[in-house]
């Protein structure tokens, strides 16, 4: 009977270890400072107007995030979000999710955000619509980015650079 208990304990330990490694797979990848990444993405597009930056480090982080996405904030590890101070269409955001399996939902939420903004601009500032039409939502593992800028190709390249050099 003692052998059965030991075998059962061993099996339980192996199962728990496997479960932990399974969870770790959801958060694998580089650990990138989103403030550094976000600032680098802003700096490559010299056409951007003055931008207001918000992040998960702010006191009102959850409320600020709700302007960007309707994804549950409990799924977000951290984020960086910059938008045009003058109310134009430019936005750059990077969201680091707790679990990469939520990336598709995050991307869908960001696309919904862009569609809503596009509708708003169609009403009050149609000149901004082309920027929203060319918006880019991309991901690398558990990192999802929104890019609404004149130089979105350069900004995408800067985002991707963080995954090739780290």
C-alpha positions as CSV (number, residue, x, y, z in Angstrom):
1,X,0.0,0.0,0.0
2,X,2.9,2.4,0.8
3,X,4.2,1.9,-2.8
4,X,0.8,2.9,-4.2
5,X,0.8,6.1,-2.1
6,X,4.3,7.0,-3.2
7,X,3.4,6.3,-6.9
8,X,0.3,8.4,-6.5
9,X,2.3,11.3,-5.0
10,X,4.9,11.0,-7.7
11,X,2.2,11.0,-10.4
12,X,0.6,14.1,-8.8
13,X,3.9,15.9,-8.6
14,X,4.6,15.1,-12.3
15,X,1.2,16.3,-13.3
16,X,1.5,19.6,-11.3
17,X,4.9,20.2,-12.8
18,X,3.6,19.6,-16.3
19,X,0.7,21.9,-15.6
20,X,3.0,24.7,-14.5
21,X,5.2,24.3,-17.6
22,X,2.0,24.4,-19.7
23,X,1.0,27.7,-18.1
24,X,4.5,29.1,-18.6
25,X,4.2,28.5,-22.3
26,X,1.4,31.2,-22.4
27,X,3.7,33.9,-21.1
28,X,6.9,32.9,-22.8
29,X,8.9,35.3,-24.9
30,X,10.9,38.4,-24.2
31,X,10.1,40.7,-21.3
32,X,10.0,44.1,-22.9
33,X,9.7,47.5,-21.1
34,X,6.6,48.9,-22.8
35,X,7.5,52.5,-21.9
36,X,10.8,52.1,-23.8
37,X,9.1,50.3,-26.7
38,X,6.3,52.9,-26.9
39,X,8.7,55.8,-26.9
40,X,10.8,54.2,-29.6
41,X,7.7,53.7,-31.8
42,X,6.7,57.3,-31.3
43,X,10.1,58.6,-32.2
44,X,10.4,56.8,-35.5
45,X,7.4,58.7,-36.9
46,X,8.6,62.3,-37.0
47,X,5.2,63.4,-38.5
48,X,3.3,62.7,-35.2
49,X,1.7,65.7,-33.5
50,X,2.2,66.2,-29.7
51,X,1.1,62.9,-28.1
52,X,-0.3,62.2,-24.7
53,X,1.0,59.0,-23.2
54,X,-0.9,56.7,-20.7
55,X,0.2,53.5,-19.2
56,X,-0.5,50.8,-16.8
57,X,1.8,52.6,-14.3
58,X,-0.7,55.5,-14.0
59,X,-3.1,55.8,-11.1
60,X,-6.1,55.7,-13.5
61,X,-4.7,52.9,-15.6
62,X,-7.8,50.8,-15.8
63,X,-10.0,53.8,-16.8
64,X,-7.5,55.0,-19.4
65,X,-7.3,51.4,-20.9
66,X,-11.1,51.4,-21.3
67,X,-10.8,54.2,-23.9
68,X,-8.6,51.9,-26.0
69,X,-10.2,48.5,-25.5
70,X,-13.2,46.7,-24.0
71,X,-11.1,43.6,-23.3
72,X,-11.2,42.8,-19.6
73,X,-8.4,44.7,-17.9
74,X,-7.7,41.6,-15.8
75,X,-6.2,40.0,-18.9
76,X,-3.6,42.8,-19.3
77,X,-0.2,42.6,-17.7
78,X,0.7,46.1,-18.8
79,X,0.1,48.6,-21.6
80,X,1.4,51.8,-23.2
81,X,-1.0,54.1,-25.1
82,X,-0.3,57.4,-26.8
83,X,-2.9,59.5,-28.6
84,X,-2.8,62.9,-30.3
85,X,-3.2,65.7,-27.9
86,X,-5.1,67.8,-30.5
87,X,-7.7,65.1,-31.0
88,X,-6.5,63.9,-34.4
89,X,-6.5,60.2,-35.4
90,X,-2.9,59.3,-34.5
91,X,-2.6,56.6,-31.8
92,X,0.1,54.1,-30.9
93,X,-0.5,51.4,-28.3
94,X,1.2,48.3,-27.1
95,X,-0.5,45.8,-24.8
96,X,1.3,43.0,-23.0
97,X,-1.2,40.3,-22.2
98,X,-0.9,37.9,-19.3
99,X,-1.7,35.1,-21.7
100,X,-1.0,35.0,-25.4
101,X,-4.2,33.0,-26.0
102,X,-6.0,36.4,-25.5
103,X,-4.2,38.0,-28.4
104,X,-6.9,37.4,-30.9
105,X,-9.6,38.9,-28.6
106,X,-7.3,41.9,-28.0
107,X,-6.7,42.4,-31.7
108,X,-10.5,42.3,-32.4
109,X,-11.1,44.8,-29.6
110,X,-8.5,47.2,-31.1
111,X,-10.0,46.8,-34.6
112,X,-13.4,47.7,-33.0
113,X,-11.8,50.7,-31.4
114,X,-10.4,51.8,-34.8
115,X,-13.9,51.4,-36.5
116,X,-15.5,53.5,-33.8
117,X,-12.9,56.2,-34.2
118,X,-13.3,56.1,-37.9
119,X,-17.1,56.6,-37.5
120,X,-16.4,59.6,-35.3
121,X,-14.0,61.2,-37.7
122,X,-16.4,60.6,-40.6
123,X,-18.8,62.9,-38.7
124,X,-16.6,65.7,-37.4
125,X,-13.2,65.6,-39.2
126,X,-13.3,63.6,-42.5
127,X,-9.6,64.5,-43.2
128,X,-8.6,62.1,-40.5
129,X,-10.4,59.1,-42.0
130,X,-7.5,57.9,-44.2
131,X,-5.3,57.5,-41.1
132,X,-7.9,55.3,-39.5
133,X,-8.4,53.3,-42.7
134,X,-4.7,52.5,-42.8
135,X,-4.5,51.6,-39.1
136,X,-2.5,48.5,-38.3
137,X,-3.0,46.0,-35.6
138,X,-0.2,43.5,-35.2
139,X,1.1,41.0,-32.6
140,X,4.1,39.2,-31.5
141,X,3.3,36.4,-28.9
142,X,1.5,38.1,-26.1
143,X,2.2,41.7,-27.3
144,X,-0.4,43.4,-29.4
145,X,0.1,46.8,-31.0
146,X,-2.2,49.4,-32.6
147,X,-0.6,51.9,-35.0
148,X,-2.5,54.8,-36.5
149,X,0.1,57.1,-38.1
150,X,1.4,58.5,-41.4
151,X,4.5,56.3,-41.1
152,X,2.8,53.1,-39.8
153,X,5.3,51.0,-41.8
154,X,8.3,52.5,-39.9
155,X,6.4,52.2,-36.6
156,X,5.7,48.5,-37.3
157,X,9.3,47.9,-38.1
158,X,10.3,49.5,-34.8
159,X,7.8,47.3,-32.9
160,X,9.1,44.1,-34.6
161,X,12.8,45.2,-33.9
162,X,12.2,44.6,-30.2
163,X,11.5,40.9,-30.9
164,X,14.5,40.4,-33.1
165,X,17.1,42.0,-30.9
166,X,15.9,40.7,-27.5
